[in-house]
Amino acid sequence: MQREGLPEVKVVVVGDGGCGKTSLLVAFARGDFPKVYVPTVFEKYTASLQVAGKPVKIHLWDTAGQEDYDRLRPLSYSDANVVLICFDVTDPSSYNNVLTKWYPEVNHFCKRIPVLLVGCKTDLRQDRAVLLKLQEGRLEPVSQHQGEAMARQVHAVSYLECSARYQENVSGIFIEACRAALSAARRSQRRRRPKRGCVLC
């Protein structure tokens, strides 16, 4: 985060493999939706964004959710200003992993860094084929109410949902991420400022 000139925000995006992280990033950065699932081809991207009428430079870091990358992924957390924990609203196991895997990992490597919880693939909540498959396992999609409850459990700044396929709330997520990062940076600067007044020895 730069103090002079254009503010810069590093956003790290984590979540289970296939939960929609890369599609969200590609939809935001390129205005496109990947038609085929290819594990983590995005990696890093820099863009500019208007937040409260002011330009912000945003650095997006994608990560691999698969267990094979558990040792490499923490390298991405260095100097993060905000973390997005993503899950697939049509995959209850990816939702459960927010609490059992992703929150503990993020909390360990990114203490005092704001976290946003993001429910991806909302367009599939009403998809008949997806619903049938879930019903076979006696499951159902994760509701917005459940997402909000999870956000409270993991102390997320907010819970947001999106559909990368239809560009629904894609920009909103990154504007909110920048707001959270800039707000945390201001609070941190205030804490570091020496207090004026008398010092009693």
N, C-alpha and C positions, 0 to 999 in steps of 0.2 A: 504494500500500500504506500504510494508516494505521498509525501506531504506537500510538495510543490508541484505546480503544473497539473496535468490531468490525473485525477485519482485512478489507481489501478486496483482491481479486485481479482484475486485468484479463487476460482470456484472449483472445488473437487466434487465429482459426482460418483457415488458408490451405490451398490445394490447387487442383488443376485444376477448371475448371468442370464441374459434373455428377458430381463424385467422391463426393458424399454429405455435404459439410460442413453445408449448411443443414438437411438432414434430421436429422443428429445433434443440432444445436442445438435444433431444434423438438421433437424427441423428448425431449430433456432438460428444456427450459423449459416445454413445454406438455403433455407426455405424449401427443403426437399424432404421426402420420406423414403428411407431405404426399403426396397421391395423384398429383399432377401436378408435373412439374419446372418450376419457375419460377426463373430465375437470381436468386440473392441477394435474397430478399424479407425476410430476417430482420434483418440489420444489427446492431442492438444490443438487449441484454436484460440485466436485472439480476435475480439470484435469491439466495437464501440456501441455505447448504449446511452440513452438519455434517462437520467434519474432525477426527478424533481426539476426538470428543465436544464440540467447540467450534464455535460458529457462525462462518461466514465469508461475507462478501458477495462474490458473484462477478459480474463484469461481462463478458458475452460479446460479442465483436465478430466478426461474420461479414465475409468479404471476397469480392469477385468474383474468380474465378480466370481469367477470360478476358483475353487480351492487351490488349484495349481499355482495361483498367483498370490496366495496369502502372504508370502514372504516379500514379494516385490512391491505389493500395493502400498505399504506404509511410506515408501519413498515419495509417493505423490502428495502425501499430506504436508510435506515441508512447506512452511510459509503460506499455508492456506488461510484465507480470510473468511470463508464460509463453506460449509459442506452440505450437499444435497444427498439425503438418503432416499433412494427410490425403491418402489416395489410395484408389482403388477397387480392391479385391482382384481384381475381374474385368476390370480394364483395365490391362494391363501398361505402357501408355504413361504413365498417370498415376503408376505406381510409378517408372518411369524418370525422370520429371520431378521427383521428390523430390530426386534428386541433382543434376540438371542445371539446374533452375530454382529450386525452392523453398528448398532448403538455402542456396545462395549468397545469395539475396535476404534470407532471415531472418538469416543470419550477418552480412550487411552492415549491416542496420538494427537488429538486436537482439543486439549482442555481449554475451556473458556472461548472456544470458537463457535459462533452461531451455527445452528443446524436447522435446515428446513426439511420437512418430510414431504415427499412427492409421490402421489398415486398416479401411475402411468396407465395408458391403454383404456381410458374411460369409455372410448367408443365401442369396446368389446363387452361392456357390461350387459348389453341387450342382444348380443350376437347369439343366434339360436344354437349354432354348432358348439360354441364355447359353453353356453348354459347346459346343453345336453351332456357334454363331457364332465362338467362339474357335478351335475346331478348323479351321474354314474358313480362318482366317489362320495356321494352324499355331501357335497360341498356347494357353496354359493359364492358369488363375487363379494369382495370386501366393500362394505358400504362407506359412504362419506363419514357417517357417524363413527364407524370403527376407526377410520383413518385419523379423525380428530382425537379420538381417545388414545390412540397410539402416540400421536404427537405430544400429548400431555405426558404420557409415560416416559418418553425419551427426551423430555424438556426441549422439544423443537420450538423455534420461534413461531412457526406457523405450519399448517397443513394445507397443501395445494394439490389440485388434480389437473391432469392435462390429457389431451389426445394429440400426439405428435402427428398422426395420420391426417387429422383435420385442422392442425395448427390451433387447437383450442387451448388458450391460456399459456401457450409456450413462452411468449415474450414476458408475460406477467410473472412467471416463475423467476426469470433472471433479473427482472427489475426488483422484485421482492428480495432476492438473494443479495443484490448490490446494496439495497437499503439496509438490510440487516448487517452487512459487513461494515458499511460506512458508519452506521450508528454505534456498533461495537468499537470501532476505531476511535470515535469521538469520546466515548466513555473511558476508554483506556488512556487517552491523552489527558483527560481531566484528572484521572487518578494519579498520573505521573507528575502533574503540575505541583510545585511546592505551595503549601498553604501559606497565605499571608496572615500576619498577626503576631502576637507575642508568643515567644517560646519560653516556657518556665523551666529553669534548670534545677 
